[in-house]
Amino acid sequence: MNTSSARPQARQRRFVLGAVATGLLLAWATPSAAQVVTLNPAPSAADWAAIAKLPDWSGVWSPAPLVGGGPGFREPPAWTPKAAARVARMRAAEAAGRPENVYVNCLPEGMPSFNLMTLNATEFLFTPGRVTVLNEFDGNRLRRIWTDGRAHPADPDPTFNGHSIGRWEGQTLVVDTVGILPQTFIPLGQAIGVPNNGEAHVVEHIGLTGPDTLEIVTEITAPHVLTKPWRTTRTWTRKRDRRFDIVEASCRQGDFLEDTDADGFAVFTPIPKDEGGAPLAPPLPNDKK
């Protein structure tokens, strides 16, 4: 047997088999044209024309003021015993003058906390397949509500606002939200709130109740901290004067001084803080010497 000629043939067979296996793998991994789904197609002229048939939510909307540190809910949430104990402890700390602020480090309010507790003006932008919510707080944070008929992802990556899909029922926008980070609060006030602890589900009914009033009815399901869904309502008032236009804001800017470096360039200098996070007084001119 000529082993010298057998070796190239064996190598050739291995190469052919490897090429076939690679081709099969690529064919399996590469989606066909029929499998590709365009989630965000370019809107048509009819899509833009349909926007005119939606209710007028233009202008800037200001939320109803918070009463006594909270919105003044018509009925309290049905907390689990563990969550109720946490709320009682936080109430006692607030009454004793040691409130535990639940909004720290400039993190987003998230859902459902935004609906219940925000103090800032809001805008709604209608485009084909989407309603975008812009809030004045911290650089105009935005929320996307998809209205193009898509479903929730099978396994959404949790975010502060979650994944929201909406549909119009007459003049009311019904929004379903899942995929909310477990750390976002179900709040009763700026110093009282319970993390939703995961699997939170929020359903909103948003609609006009008058020429310049908007109502957001929020139903919260949080099986790890609530024994039953909690339904709340908050009213928003439209402002059309230009003095109410939303302006840029940055939560973190308050942690810095507008300063100048050694080369004369404008810079932000971190404000020193104590162990509890409270800003320390800036040094006096003589202290710098």
Buried (B, 14 or more C-beta within 10 A) or exposed (E): EEEEEEEEEEEEEEEEEEEEEEEEEEEEEEEEEEEEEEEEEEBEEEBEEEEEEEBEBEBBBBBBEBEEBBBEBEEEBEBBEEBBEBBEEBBEBBEEEEBBEBBEEBBBBBBBBBBBBBEBBBBBEBEBBBBEBBBBBBBBBEBBBBBBEEEBEEEEEBBBBBBBBBEBEEEBBBBBBBBBBBEBBBBBBBBBBBBBBBEBBBBBBBBBEEEEEBBBBBBBBBBBBBBEBBBBBBBBBBBEEEEBEBEEBEBEEEBEEEEEEEEEEEEEEEEEEEEEEEEEEEEEEEEEE
